[in-house]
Amino acid sequence: QVQLKESGGGLAQPGGSLRVYCVASGRWFSIDTMGWYRQAPEKGRELVATITTDGSTNYVDSVKGRFTISRDNAKNTVSLQMNSLKPEDTAVYYCNARSRGIIRPTAVENVSWGQGIQVTVSS
């Protein structure tokens, strides 16, 4: 239904900046909420930021003031700008989307995940 592909990320020094991108493809009635999650080694997957179709955002406390999530509905993309990076930001970042199908748009939302992209913060 909805396929997500991440790009960007990479390696940065503490205090540096990186950006991760995600593009959605496939077929859907609507994509409601998109977001970014991350999973560090030996840890569970953590919500980082979400954004609704209308642009309402939510962030985990640890990234507030440093990260900014944005989306382009026309291009079906969502990105996360990460500034003032810290070593603890090191993780695999996953794009997430909640969508509704064309046939039954009022049904329970589908949840889609990207493959994940590495973000490493180290000196």
C-alpha positions in Angstrom: 0.0 0.0 0.0 2.5 2.6 1.2 6.3 2.0 0.8 8.7 4.3 2.6 12.4 4.9 1.6 14.8 6.9 3.7 17.9 8.7 2.6 20.4 11.1 4.0 21.9 10.6 7.5 25.5 9.6 7.8 28.3 10.6 10.1 28.7 13.9 12.0 30.7 15.2 14.8 29.1 16.3 18.1 27.5 19.7 17.6 27.1 19.1 13.9 24.1 18.7 11.7 22.5 15.9 9.6 19.2 15.5 7.8 17.2 12.4 7.0 14.6 12.2 4.3 11.7 9.9 3.5 9.6 9.5 0.5 6.3 7.6 0.3 5.3 5.7 -2.8 2.4 3.4 -3.7 -1.4 3.9 -3.4 -3.5 5.3 -0.6 -6.5 7.4 0.2 -4.6 9.6 2.6 -1.4 9.7 4.7 -2.4 11.1 8.0 0.6 11.2 10.4 4.2 10.7 9.5 7.1 10.5 11.8 10.6 9.4 12.7 11.6 6.8 15.2 15.1 5.6 16.1 16.7 2.6 17.6 20.1 2.7 19.2 22.2 -0.5 19.8 20.7 -2.6 22.6 17.7 -0.3 23.0 14.1 -0.4 21.9 12.6 1.7 19.1 11.9 5.3 20.3 9.6 7.9 19.0 11.5 11.0 17.9 9.0 13.3 16.1 5.7 13.2 14.4 3.8 15.6 12.1 0.2 15.6 10.9 -1.1 16.5 7.4 -1.8 20.0 8.7 1.6 20.5 10.1 1.1 19.9 13.8 4.3 18.5 15.4 5.3 16.5 18.4 8.9 15.8 19.7 10.4 13.7 22.3 11.9 15.9 25.0 15.5 15.0 24.3 15.4 16.5 20.8 13.3 19.6 21.4 15.0 22.7 20.2 17.5 20.7 18.2 15.4 18.7 15.7 12.8 19.9 13.3 10.4 17.7 11.4 8.7 18.9 8.2 6.7 17.4 5.4 5.7 18.2 1.8 2.3 16.7 1.1 2.5 17.4 -2.6 5.8 15.4 -2.8 4.8 12.8 -0.2 8.0 13.4 1.7 8.9 14.0 5.3 12.3 15.0 6.6 14.0 15.5 9.9 16.6 18.3 10.3 19.0 17.4 13.2 21.1 20.1 14.7 23.4 20.3 17.7 23.9 16.5 17.4 25.0 14.5 20.4 26.6 11.1 20.6 23.4 9.8 22.1 21.6 10.6 18.9 23.4 7.7 17.3 20.9 5.2 16.0 19.1 3.8 13.1 16.3 6.2 12.1 13.1 4.8 10.7 10.4 6.7 8.8 6.9 5.9 9.8 3.5 6.7 8.2 -0.1 6.1 9.0 -2.4 5.8 6.0 -5.8 4.8 4.8 -6.5 2.6 1.8 -8.5 3.6 -1.2 -11.1 0.9 -1.0 -11.9 1.4 2.7 -10.6 4.8 3.7 -12.6 4.8 6.9 -11.1 1.6 8.2 -8.3 1.4 10.8 -5.1 3.1 9.7 -2.3 1.1 8.1 1.2 1.5 9.6 4.2 1.6 7.3 7.9 1.6 8.1 11.0 2.4 6.1 14.1 0.2 6.1 16.0 2.5 8.4 19.0 4.7 7.9 22.1 5.1 10.0 22.9 8.3 11.9 26.2 8.3 13.7 27.5 11.1 15.9 31.1 10.7 16.9 34.4 12.6 17.1 
